[in-house]
Amino acid sequence: MTTNNTQENTGNANKAIDNMETNKANDATLDNTDSKVKDAGQFGKVAVVYGGTSNERSVSLDSGAAVLQALQNQGVDATHFDPKHQDITELRTYDRVFNVLHGRGGEDGLLQGVLQWFHIPQTGSGILASALGMDKVRTKQLWQGCGLATAPFSLLTADTDWQQVVNMLGLPLIIKPVHEGSSIGMTKVNNLDELPAAYATAVECGDAVMAERWITGREFTIVIIDDEAYPVIRLEPADITNFYDFEAKYNRNDTSYYIPCGLSGADEKHLQELSLAAFRAVDAKGWGRIDAMQDEAGNFWLLEINTVPGMTSHSLVPMAAKARGMDFDTLCWHILAQTL
């Protein structure tokens, strides 16, 4: 998430957290005394990598600046590193990397491979999980193979029989670039005639495009840190007939976030367990986020995984962490400590 989201939304989300029914887990205040790292000097010289050249550059700049400030606030010797303007080999002068490079280049295994080659510890998932997570189709194929429910889909090409796609998946549909994040290039399609234009929009982001069955129901995101699923967040765009698109995530001021999420205790636990299974299936590590839907019959459907989520002070990961009693600075320290 970027700082374009309004304080009103953040206030509503924080108010929901503050007013939630207390329990022992949420009563506990977590700080750096709970971390295995007690002294900022243990981290050495840290590169906070953000910016880059992907379509998510603007989001990454906002997330990375927030992380950098949080680490510097706590005495960490942290420096901004932008691969768009700096030679990637310069990372060899650093002791570790906090990766906030959203999208291609930073979230798809490329940066992970470079850092592994240089023997530099890094936050988050490794090469395999990053490459899989950035490929929506292969992620869904893996989940299907593991018996995890994910919305039905079909790969598209310029020669696709659009009627056949509708016959298979029904209407409405969601058309997505396979290798993009932040809902870039996505279009909701309500009738057959809209498919060619939606495909054309998505293919501008790359050759691989997919159609996915539209799930009517409630949308949720599940933050996972240290192999623990945090309190589930329900997302509600102002126009609930649409979806949580780039505008709703970053530019609109009328998206609502709910913690507690409105699920029963049993359903929330089930969704957390499903998300953990999905996270582990792609070999994700450290921290990340799973997006899911609940249809009108109460069934949960996995959508996708995000291995380098937004990290401003009012993004979804910090929102879930706050519900666990962890402020933003502590969250950033905690994630960086995973590299030791």
C-alpha positions in Angstrom: 0.0 0.0 0.0 1.1 3.5 -0.6 0.6 6.8 1.2 -2.1 7.7 -1.2 -4.6 5.9 1.0 -6.3 8.4 3.2 -5.9 8.9 6.9 -9.7 8.4 7.2 -9.3 4.8 6.0 -6.3 4.2 8.2 -8.2 5.7 11.2 -11.2 3.4 10.5 -9.0 0.4 10.4 -7.0 1.4 13.5 -10.3 2.1 15.3 -11.5 -1.4 14.4 -8.3 -2.9 15.8 -8.5 -0.8 19.0 -12.1 -1.6 19.6 -11.8 -5.4 19.0 -12.6 -7.8 21.8 -9.4 -8.3 23.7 -7.8 -11.7 24.2 -4.5 -12.8 25.5 -2.8 -12.8 22.0 -3.9 -9.3 21.2 -3.3 -7.9 24.7 0.4 -8.7 24.4 2.5 -5.8 23.3 5.4 -7.0 21.2 8.6 -5.0 21.0 12.3 -5.5 20.2 12.9 -7.1 23.6 11.1 -10.1 22.2 13.4 -10.3 19.2 16.5 -12.5 19.0 18.4 -9.4 18.0 18.9 -7.0 20.9 21.4 -4.5 19.4 21.1 -2.7 16.1 24.8 -3.2 15.6 24.2 -6.9 15.1 22.6 -6.2 11.7 25.8 -4.5 10.3 25.3 -2.5 7.1 21.8 -2.9 5.7 20.7 -2.2 2.2 16.9 -1.4 2.0 16.3 -2.3 -1.7 13.4 -0.5 -3.3 12.3 1.4 -6.4 13.5 -0.6 -9.4 12.1 -0.6 -12.9 8.8 -2.6 -12.6 5.3 -1.3 -13.0 5.1 -1.2 -9.2 8.0 1.3 -8.8 5.9 4.0 -7.3 4.5 1.6 -4.7 7.9 0.3 -3.9 9.3 3.8 -3.4 6.6 4.5 -0.8 7.0 1.1 1.0 10.8 1.2 1.0 11.0 4.8 2.3 8.8 3.8 5.3 10.9 0.7 6.0 14.1 2.7 5.8 12.8 5.3 8.2 11.6 2.7 10.7 15.0 0.9 10.7 16.9 4.2 11.0 14.6 5.2 13.9 16.0 2.2 15.8 19.6 2.9 15.1 20.1 0.4 12.2 22.8 1.4 9.8 20.4 1.2 6.8 20.7 2.8 3.4 18.4 3.1 0.4 19.5 1.1 -2.6 17.7 1.6 -5.9 18.7 -0.9 -8.7 17.4 1.5 -11.3 20.2 3.9 -10.5 22.8 1.7 -8.9 24.9 -1.3 -10.1 23.5 -4.4 -8.4 27.1 -5.6 -7.7 27.4 -2.8 -5.2 25.2 -4.9 -2.9 28.3 -6.9 -2.1 29.4 -4.1 0.3 26.4 -4.8 2.5 25.9 -7.3 5.3 22.2 -8.0 4.6 19.3 -6.8 2.5 15.8 -5.8 3.4 13.9 -6.4 0.1 11.0 -4.0 -0.6 11.4 -4.2 -4.3 7.8 -5.0 -5.5 7.1 -6.6 -8.8 9.5 -7.9 -11.5 13.1 -7.9 -10.7 12.6 -7.9 -6.9 9.7 -10.3 -6.3 10.2 -12.9 -9.0 13.5 -14.6 -8.0 15.9 -12.4 -9.8 17.1 -10.4 -6.9 16.9 -13.5 -4.7 19.3 -15.3 -7.1 21.8 -12.4 -7.1 21.8 -12.2 -3.4 22.2 -16.0 -3.0 25.1 -15.9 -5.4 26.7 -13.1 -3.4 26.0 -14.9 -0.1 24.1 -12.0 1.3 21.3 -12.7 3.8 17.9 -11.3 2.6 14.4 -10.9 4.0 11.6 -13.0 2.7 11.3 -15.9 0.4 14.1 -17.4 -1.8 14.3 -18.1 -5.5 11.8 -20.8 -5.9 8.9 -19.3 -3.9 9.5 -15.9 -5.4 9.5 -17.2 -9.0 6.4 -19.3 -8.3 4.6 -16.5 -6.4 5.0 -14.0 -9.2 3.5 -16.5 -11.7 -0.2 -16.7 -10.9 -0.8 -19.7 -13.1 1.9 -21.9 -11.8 1.0 -20.9 -8.2 -2.6 -22.0 -8.9 -1.5 -25.2 -10.6 0.6 -26.0 -7.6 -2.2 -25.3 -5.2 -4.6 -27.5 -7.2 -2.0 -30.3 -7.1 -1.9 -29.9 -3.3 -5.7 -30.1 -3.1 -6.1 -26.4 -2.1 -9.1 -24.7 -3.4 -8.3 -21.9 -5.9 -10.6 -20.1 -8.3 -10.9 -21.9 -11.7 -8.9 -20.2 -14.5 -7.8 -20.5 -18.1 -4.8 -19.1 -20.0 -5.6 -16.8 -22.9 -3.9 -16.0 -26.2 -4.9 -13.7 -29.1 -6.4 -16.8 -30.8 -8.5 -17.9 -27.8 -12.2 -18.7 -28.5 -13.8 -16.2 -26.1 -17.1 -18.1 -26.1 -15.4 -21.2 -25.0 -13.8 -19.4 -22.1 -17.2 -18.1 -21.0 -18.7 -21.5 -21.4 -16.0 -22.9 -19.1 -15.8 -20.2 -16.5 -19.1 -18.3 -16.7 -19.6 -14.6 -16.3 -18.4 -12.3 -14.8 -14.7 -13.0 -15.2 -11.6 -11.3 -14.1 -8.8 -10.9 -16.6 -5.2 -10.7 -15.2 -1.6 -10.5 -16.4 0.1 -13.6 -15.1 3.3 -11.8 -14.0 2.1 -8.5 -12.4 1.2 -7.4 -8.9 -0.9 -4.6 -7.3 -3.8 -5.5 -9.6 -2.0 -3.8 -12.5 -3.6 -4.6 -15.9 -6.7 -6.4 -14.4 -10.2 -6.0 -15.8 -13.6 -7.3 -14.6 -15.5 -8.6 -17.6 -19.3 -8.7 -17.4 -20.2 -9.9 -20.9 -18.6 -11.7 -23.9 -18.0 -8.5 -25.9 -15.7 -7.1 -23.3 -13.2 -9.9 -23.4 -11.0 -8.8 -26.3 -10.4 -5.3 -24.8 -9.7 -6.8 -21.4 -7.2 -9.2 -23.0 -5.6 -6.3 -24.8 -5.2 -4.3 -21.6 -3.6 -7.3 -19.8 -1.2 -8.3 -22.6 0.4 -4.9 -22.5 2.0 -6.1 -19.2 3.4 -9.2 -20.8 2.5 -12.1 -23.1 1.0 -14.3 -20.4 -2.7 -13.5 -19.6 -5.3 -15.5 -17.7 -9.0 -15.5 -17.1 -10.3 -16.4 -13.7 -13.8 -17.2 -12.5 -15.3 -14.3 -10.7 -16.1 -15.2 -7.1 -19.0 -13.2 -5.7 -18.6 -12.8 -2.0 -16.2 -11.3 0.6 -12.5 -10.6 0.0 -9.9 -11.3 2.7 -6.1 -11.0 3.1 -4.1 -13.1 5.5 -0.7 -11.9 6.6 1.9 -14.6 7.5 5.0 -13.8 9.5 7.3 -16.5 11.0 4.9 -19.2 9.8 2.1 -17.7 11.8 -1.1 -16.5 10.3 -2.0 -13.0 11.7 -5.6 -11.7 12.3 -7.5 -11.9 9.0 -8.4 -8.6 7.3 -11.6 -8.1 5.3 -11.4 -5.7 2.4 -14.4 -3.9 1.1 -14.2 -1.5 -1.9 -16.9 1.2 -1.9 -18.4 -0.4 -5.0 -18.7 -4.1 -3.9 -19.7 -5.1 -7.4 -16.1 -4.2 -8.5 -12.8 -5.6 -7.1 -9.9 -4.4 -5.0 -8.0 -2.9 -7.9 -5.0 -0.6 -8.2 -7.2 2.5 -7.6 -8.9 1.0 -4.5 -5.5 0.0 -3.1 -3.6 3.2 -3.7 -5.7 6.1 -4.9 -9.3 5.9 -3.6 -10.3 7.1 -0.2 -13.4 4.9 0.3 -12.0 1.4 0.7 -12.9 -0.2 4.1 -10.8 -2.6 6.1 -12.2 -4.7 9.0 -10.4 -6.3 11.9 -12.1 -8.3 13.3 -12.9 -9.5 9.8 -16.5 -10.6 10.5 -15.9 -14.4 10.2 -16.8 -16.8 13.0 -13.9 -18.0 15.1 -14.0 -21.4 13.4 -14.1 -19.9 9.9 -11.2 -17.5 10.6 -9.1 -20.3 11.9 -9.9 -22.4 8.9 -8.9 -19.6 6.5 -5.7 -19.0 8.5 -4.9 -22.7 8.2 -5.7 -22.8 4.5 -3.5 -19.7 3.9 -0.6 -21.3 5.9 -0.9 -24.4 3.7 -0.9 -22.3 0.6 2.1 -20.3 1.8 4.1 -23.4 2.6 3.2 -25.1 -0.6 5.1 -22.6 -2.7 8.0 -22.8 -0.1 7.5 -19.2 1.0 9.5 -18.0 4.0 9.7 -15.2 6.5 6.8 -13.0 5.7 4.1 -12.5 3.0 0.4 -12.3 2.3 -2.3 -14.6 0.9 -5.4 -13.2 -0.8 -8.6 -15.2 -0.7 -12.4 -14.9 -1.3 -15.4 -16.5 0.4 -18.2 -17.2 -1.9 -21.9 -16.8 -1.1 -22.1 -20.5 0.0 -19.3 -19.9 2.5 -16.5 -21.7 0.6 -13.0 -20.2 0.6 -11.0 -19.8 -2.6 -7.3 -18.9 -2.8 -6.5 -16.1 -5.2 -2.7 -15.4 -5.0 0.3 -14.9 -2.9 2.4 -11.8 -2.3 5.9 -12.5 -1.2 7.0 -8.8 -0.9 3.8 -7.0 0.3 3.3 -3.2 0.7 5.0 -1.8 3.8 3.9 1.7 4.5 2.7 2.5 8.0 -0.9 1.9 6.9 -0.5 -1.1 4.6 -2.2 -4.4 5.2 0.8 -6.2 6.7 1.4 -3.4 9.4 -2.4 -3.4 9.9 -2.4 -7.1 10.8 0.7 -6.7 12.9 -0.9 -3.9 14.9 -3.8 -6.3 15.7 -1.1 -8.6 17.1 0.3 -5.8 19.3 3.3 -5.0 17.0 3.9 -1.4 15.9 5.5 -0.6 12.5 9.1 0.0 13.7 9.0 -3.3 15.6 7.6 -5.1 12.6 10.4 -3.9 10.4 13.0 -4.9 13.0 11.4 -8.3 13.4 11.4 -9.0 9.6 15.1 -7.9 9.3 16.0 -10.1 12.3 14.9 -13.1 10.2 18.1 -12.7 8.2 20.3 -13.6 11.2 
